[in-house]
Amino acid sequence: MELISTHVCKGSDIGVHNNMFGGTMIGLIDEASAAYACQICDTPRMVTIKIDELVFKKPVKIGNVVKIYGEVKEFGNTSVTLYIEVRKHSVYNGKQDVVTHTNIKFVRIDDEGNSLVISERVKLRYADRMKEFGRGLLTWD
């Protein structure tokens, strides 16, 4: 899996029980996953079609660093399904605890909202990068 997003829990993220509000967490997951899907599939036009069950295993408090990791689980003809894992990261010792995880599916669309095929080139490039570098996205420094 590769790191796709990092957040610091702020006071505005907190619900009535002094933990990060579940809806906020879902929003972070959807946004980070969508950006990752767009990068993997070479298009800004990816829409969320399905989010599997989320079970919140650990609370997130104000000041906690939350890291979102992802990887492609599978490509469909017009879709990509990602496995997403959210971890609470300790800045003191680097230890990470899984907060929640899920599968989230995106579909590539045109400007009318109709589904479009994800090219074989995109799928092969992802597989090649995973094999050679252990991650699907590359950065050039």
Buried (B, 14 or more C-beta within 10 A) or exposed (E): BEBBBEBEBEEEBBEEEEBBBEEBBBEBBBBBBBBBBBBBBEBEBBBBBEBEEBEEEBEBEBEBBBBBBBBBEEBBEBBBBBBBBBBBBEEEEEEBEEBBBBBBBBBBBEEEEEBBEBEEEBBEBBEEBBEEEEBBBEEEE
